[in-house]
Amino acid sequence: MLACDFLTVETAFLQRIYVLFFISHATRRIEYVASTPNPDGRWVTQQARNLVMQLGDEHSFRFLVHDRDTKFTHAFDQIFRTEGIKVIRTPIQAPDANAHAERWVRTLPPDCLDRILILGRSHLEHVLRVYRSHYNEHRPHRALPFYRRTAATQRSRTQLLRPSTVATNSAGSSMNTRPPEFPNPTRSASGVGAASSAGRGIPDGCRSPARRSSSKEPLDTVACVLVLRGSPSPADGGEPRR
């Protein structure tokens, strides 16, 4: 099923441009988009011919939904009827009957047009062409499962999700750039002497994780020792605190 509608764009020089677009209900793809400052019945009919030529004979559309705008003339509807597409006109003052087209009318300005100052028709056509490619191939739609994307889009998305290349050192081996986590070590009752007997004076909390090279061979473990020294206290017999 196809749906079509108009939207208006105001340029920087206060010129109003009308945009005609066709959207597919099944895939939410924008099948065709065109713009003109003076739309009339002949121009709209010519855009219908362009769309039919673009779709070809192997299209799967059976219905076309549009409102009762006077620019959608009888000649416009007849072009689709000759292709086996039934034209459905929405009720009077019922925009919800063409909800998919109305949704794209609400999507285009905040996603694209509100962020760009349109200078003229050629500028607008370029912006719409780029945004249409983004909307059809990259922008996700809530009503669609992800498997409906094209194979090219899946390949590009897979490349984006690949982990980035890890930084290499001067020898050419990759290093893990994740910073080590050092929890706050607790002081044992036996002082540094007990820590020295177990672990060669290196508290467990101060040991950094071993870094691995590209050959997956562990390198030397980098360790840190934190020793706090204080002034002598009479209660400890004049010996310095550790």
ABEGO torsion letter per residue (X at the ends): XBBBBBBBBBBAAGBBBBBBBBBBAAAGBBABBBBBABBBAAAAAAAAAAAAAAAEAABABABBBBBABAABBAAAAAAAAAAGBBBBBBBBGBAAABAAAAAAAAAAAAAAAAABBBABAAAAAAAAAAAAAAAAAABBBAABBAAABBAAAAAAAAAAABBBBBBBBAAGBBBBABBBBBBBBBBBAAEAAAAAABGGGBBAAABBBBBBBAAGBBBBBBBBBBBBBBBBBAAAGGBBBX
